[in-house]
Amino acid sequence: MHAEPLTFTLAAAPPFSLEPVRKLACGFLRGSRSCSVNEVTVAFPLDGTFDVVSVTLRFDGSTVHASATGTTALDVVRTQVARFLALDHDVDGWRRVLEGDPVLARISSTTPGGFRPVVAYSPYVMAGWSVLSQRIRMTQAAALQVRIAEQAGDVSLVDGEAVASFPRPQ
């Protein structure tokens, strides 16, 4: 793993919240991710190379601040993080829809992130999830994915805490 963390920021136009990431990473897949009140740390195979990266995310109300270890490919990790946070596209059209519909506006105001979806960290991890989640409860599949990550994946130490990634194809 590369010693020096890469840092970058992503503009997070409202509506945005790290809460959906926290619910996924710290709730549903809680065994393999690290979370605190002010930040979320995730680990995943990087698109293309499958190098395992750990990324710590902090949100200040308008910007996501990220610190990544395990790679020197800043553009790749930034693109991948923007995609899984749904920050890779313009939300002005969606914001206009919310503002123009009182029912959606009310629901959105009580939904952290305003319906902005959190997606899989990588297509590879999602493919693994689709195999694991067939014909069993999602909670069982999530527990299985966490155990696989802890036993066969790469474990990164981030601020002294172990963060496991879904195993690389190798």
Contacts in CASP RR format, 6 or more apart in sequence:
PFRMAT RR
TARGET T0000
AUTHOR 0000-0000-0000
METHOD contacts of the structure
MODEL  1
MHAEPLTFTLAAAPPFSLEPVRKLACGFLRGSRSCSVNEVTVAFPLDGTF
DVVSVTLRFDGSTVHASATGTTALDVVRTQVARFLALDHDVDGWRRVLEG
DPVLARISSTTPGGFRPVVAYSPYVMAGWSVLSQRIRMTQAAALQVRIAE
QAGDVSLVDGEAVASFPRPQ
1 52 0 8 1.000
1 69 0 8 1.000
1 70 0 8 1.000
1 156 0 8 1.000
2 69 0 8 1.000
2 70 0 8 1.000
2 71 0 8 1.000
2 72 0 8 1.000
3 69 0 8 1.000
5 67 0 8 1.000
5 68 0 8 1.000
5 69 0 8 1.000
6 67 0 8 1.000
6 68 0 8 1.000
6 69 0 8 1.000
6 71 0 8 1.000
6 72 0 8 1.000
6 74 0 8 1.000
6 77 0 8 1.000
7 65 0 8 1.000
7 66 0 8 1.000
7 67 0 8 1.000
7 68 0 8 1.000
8 66 0 8 1.000
8 68 0 8 1.000
8 74 0 8 1.000
8 77 0 8 1.000
8 78 0 8 1.000
9 63 0 8 1.000
9 64 0 8 1.000
9 65 0 8 1.000
9 66 0 8 1.000
10 63 0 8 1.000
10 64 0 8 1.000
10 66 0 8 1.000
10 78 0 8 1.000
10 81 0 8 1.000
10 82 0 8 1.000
10 85 0 8 1.000
10 87 0 8 1.000
11 62 0 8 1.000
11 63 0 8 1.000
11 87 0 8 1.000
12 59 0 8 1.000
12 61 0 8 1.000
12 62 0 8 1.000
12 63 0 8 1.000
12 64 0 8 1.000
12 85 0 8 1.000
12 87 0 8 1.000
13 62 0 8 1.000
13 91 0 8 1.000
13 92 0 8 1.000
13 95 0 8 1.000
14 95 0 8 1.000
15 91 0 8 1.000
15 95 0 8 1.000
15 98 0 8 1.000
15 108 0 8 1.000
15 113 0 8 1.000
15 114 0 8 1.000
15 115 0 8 1.000
15 116 0 8 1.000
16 59 0 8 1.000
16 61 0 8 1.000
16 64 0 8 1.000
16 85 0 8 1.000
16 87 0 8 1.000
16 113 0 8 1.000
16 114 0 8 1.000
16 116 0 8 1.000
17 59 0 8 1.000
17 112 0 8 1.000
17 113 0 8 1.000
17 114 0 8 1.000
17 116 0 8 1.000
18 40 0 8 1.000
18 57 0 8 1.000
18 58 0 8 1.000
18 59 0 8 1.000
18 64 0 8 1.000
19 112 0 8 1.000
19 113 0 8 1.000
20 112 0 8 1.000
20 113 0 8 1.000
20 116 0 8 1.000
20 117 0 8 1.000
20 118 0 8 1.000
21 40 0 8 1.000
21 42 0 8 1.000
21 57 0 8 1.000
21 85 0 8 1.000
21 118 0 8 1.000
22 35 0 8 1.000
22 40 0 8 1.000
24 118 0 8 1.000
25 33 0 8 1.000
25 35 0 8 1.000
25 40 0 8 1.000
25 42 0 8 1.000
26 33 0 8 1.000
26 35 0 8 1.000
26 40 0 8 1.000
28 138 0 8 1.000
28 139 0 8 1.000
28 142 0 8 1.000
29 142 0 8 1.000
29 145 0 8 1.000
29 146 0 8 1.000
30 146 0 8 1.000
31 146 0 8 1.000
31 149 0 8 1.000
31 150 0 8 1.000
31 164 0 8 1.000
32 43 0 8 1.000
32 145 0 8 1.000
32 146 0 8 1.000
32 149 0 8 1.000
32 150 0 8 1.000
32 163 0 8 1.000
32 164 0 8 1.000
32 165 0 8 1.000
32 166 0 8 1.000
33 40 0 8 1.000
33 41 0 8 1.000
33 42 0 8 1.000
33 43 0 8 1.000
33 163 0 8 1.000
34 40 0 8 1.000
34 41 0 8 1.000
34 158 0 8 1.000
34 161 0 8 1.000
34 162 0 8 1.000
34 163 0 8 1.000
35 41 0 8 1.000
38 58 0 8 1.000
39 56 0 8 1.000
39 57 0 8 1.000
39 58 0 8 1.000
40 56 0 8 1.000
40 57 0 8 1.000
41 54 0 8 1.000
41 55 0 8 1.000
41 56 0 8 1.000
41 57 0 8 1.000
41 158 0 8 1.000
41 161 0 8 1.000
41 163 0 8 1.000
42 54 0 8 1.000
42 55 0 8 1.000
42 57 0 8 1.000
42 121 0 8 1.000
42 163 0 8 1.000
43 52 0 8 1.000
43 53 0 8 1.000
43 54 0 8 1.000
43 55 0 8 1.000
43 154 0 8 1.000
43 155 0 8 1.000
43 156 0 8 1.000
43 158 0 8 1.000
43 163 0 8 1.000
43 164 0 8 1.000
43 165 0 8 1.000
44 52 0 8 1.000
44 53 0 8 1.000
44 55 0 8 1.000
44 80 0 8 1.000
44 121 0 8 1.000
44 122 0 8 1.000
44 125 0 8 1.000
44 165 0 8 1.000
44 166 0 8 1.000
45 51 0 8 1.000
45 52 0 8 1.000
45 53 0 8 1.000
45 121 0 8 1.000
45 122 0 8 1.000
45 124 0 8 1.000
45 125 0 8 1.000
45 165 0 8 1.000
45 166 0 8 1.000
45 168 0 8 1.000
45 169 0 8 1.000
46 52 0 8 1.000
46 53 0 8 1.000
46 71 0 8 1.000
46 73 0 8 1.000
46 76 0 8 1.000
46 77 0 8 1.000
46 80 0 8 1.000
46 122 0 8 1.000
47 76 0 8 1.000
47 79 0 8 1.000
47 80 0 8 1.000
47 122 0 8 1.000
47 123 0 8 1.000
47 124 0 8 1.000
48 76 0 8 1.000
49 71 0 8 1.000
49 73 0 8 1.000
49 76 0 8 1.000
50 124 0 8 1.000
50 168 0 8 1.000
50 169 0 8 1.000
50 170 0 8 1.000
51 70 0 8 1.000
51 71 0 8 1.000
51 73 0 8 1.000
52 70 0 8 1.000
52 153 0 8 1.000
52 154 0 8 1.000
52 156 0 8 1.000
52 165 0 8 1.000
52 168 0 8 1.000
53 68 0 8 1.000
53 69 0 8 1.000
53 70 0 8 1.000
53 71 0 8 1.000
53 77 0 8 1.000
53 165 0 8 1.000
54 68 0 8 1.000
54 69 0 8 1.000
54 70 0 8 1.000
54 156 0 8 1.000
54 158 0 8 1.000
54 163 0 8 1.000
54 165 0 8 1.000
55 66 0 8 1.000
55 67 0 8 1.000
55 68 0 8 1.000
55 77 0 8 1.000
55 81 0 8 1.000
56 66 0 8 1.000
56 67 0 8 1.000
56 68 0 8 1.000
56 158 0 8 1.000
56 159 0 8 1.000
57 64 0 8 1.000
57 65 0 8 1.000
57 66 0 8 1.000
57 81 0 8 1.000
57 85 0 8 1.000
58 64 0 8 1.000
58 65 0 8 1.000
58 66 0 8 1.000
59 65 0 8 1.000
64 81 0 8 1.000
64 85 0 8 1.000
64 87 0 8 1.000
66 77 0 8 1.000
66 78 0 8 1.000
66 81 0 8 1.000
68 74 0 8 1.000
68 77 0 8 1.000
68 81 0 8 1.000
69 156 0 8 1.000
69 158 0 8 1.000
70 156 0 8 1.000
71 77 0 8 1.000
79 88 0 8 1.000
80 121 0 8 1.000
80 122 0 8 1.000
81 87 0 8 1.000
82 88 0 8 1.000
83 119 0 8 1.000
84 118 0 8 1.000
84 119 0 8 1.000
84 120 0 8 1.000
84 121 0 8 1.000
84 122 0 8 1.000
85 116 0 8 1.000
85 118 0 8 1.000
86 116 0 8 1.000
86 117 0 8 1.000
86 118 0 8 1.000
86 119 0 8 1.000
91 116 0 8 1.000
94 115 0 8 1.000
97 104 0 8 1.000
98 104 0 8 1.000
98 105 0 8 1.000
98 108 0 8 1.000
98 114 0 8 1.000
99 105 0 8 1.000
108 114 0 8 1.000
108 115 0 8 1.000
119 126 0 8 1.000
120 126 0 8 1.000
120 129 0 8 1.000
121 166 0 8 1.000
124 166 0 8 1.000
124 169 0 8 1.000
125 166 0 8 1.000
128 145 0 8 1.000
128 166 0 8 1.000
129 141 0 8 1.000
129 145 0 8 1.000
132 141 0 8 1.000
132 144 0 8 1.000
132 145 0 8 1.000
132 148 0 8 1.000
133 141 0 8 1.000
136 144 0 8 1.000
145 166 0 8 1.000
146 164 0 8 1.000
148 166 0 8 1.000
148 167 0 8 1.000
149 164 0 8 1.000
149 165 0 8 1.000
149 166 0 8 1.000
149 167 0 8 1.000
150 164 0 8 1.000
152 167 0 8 1.000
153 164 0 8 1.000
153 165 0 8 1.000
153 166 0 8 1.000
153 167 0 8 1.000
153 168 0 8 1.000
154 164 0 8 1.000
154 165 0 8 1.000
154 167 0 8 1.000
154 168 0 8 1.000
155 162 0 8 1.000
155 163 0 8 1.000
155 164 0 8 1.000
155 165 0 8 1.000
156 162 0 8 1.000
156 163 0 8 1.000
156 164 0 8 1.000
156 165 0 8 1.000
157 163 0 8 1.000
END
